[in-house]
Amino acid sequence: SESTRLLDVYLFLFNDFLLITKIKRNKKKYGGSDTSFIPVCPSLTPELHSFIREGGFCTVLDQPIPLDRLILKNVAPI
């Protein structure tokens, strides 16, 4: 919100908080990376599944937002 630059983010909604992350591309290729946890997360998009399989990961942008402190508002499209 402090920048005019657009940033693609992934939101993860848990039972009691919202987590905002951005994707990081792994520059090093690890041949035997363990991706066995991916099938356990069926709610991930196909794009995020393939991104993680290629060695990418998500980094947290800020502290998790507790749902009891979250206010949702409709805004007009940009």
N, C-alpha and C positions, 0 to 999 in steps of 0.2 A: 504494500500500500504506500510505501514511502518513495517508490521509484516509478517512473513512467515506462520502464522497460517491461515487456511481457515475459512471463516465466511459466513454463509448463510445470504443473505440480500434480502429485498424486495424493489424494486424501484417503486416509484409512480411518473408518469409523468403528470404534470399539464400544463396549457397553457403557463406559463412563467417560470417555474422552475422544477427541478428534486429533489425529496426527497429520501434519502437513509435511510432505516430503518432496524432494526433487530428485531426478534421476542423475546418476553419475555413470559415465561410460568408463569401463576398466580398460586402460591402455595396454596392460599386460595380458597376454592370453595364457590362462592356466589350463593345461590339457586335461587334468583330471579333477576339475572342480566338482564338488558335490552339489547336485541340484535335486537331491531326493526329497527335499521339503516342498517342492513346487506342486506336486499333485495334491498335497494336503490343503492347498489354498485355492479352491475352485472359484472363488469370487474374483480372482485377479483376471484382468483382461488378457486376451491372447497376445496383445502387443507387449504387455509387461512380462508375461511368461517367457516369450522369446528373448526379450531384453535380459532377463535374469540368467537364462541358459547361456547367453553369450558372455557372461561374466560381469554384467552391469549390476548396480545396486542402488538403493534409495538412501539418501541422507536426510535427516530430520532438519527442517528449516528453523524451527522455533520450538519452544516448550509445548507439550501437549495442551490442548484446550479442554478443560473440564466441561462436560455437557451442561452442567447446572449453571455455568457462566456464559454459555453460548446463546447469542441472539441471532436469529435468521431473518433476513429482510429480502424482499423482492426488489431487484434493481432493473432499470431499463437497459437493454442491450447497448453495447458501445457502438 
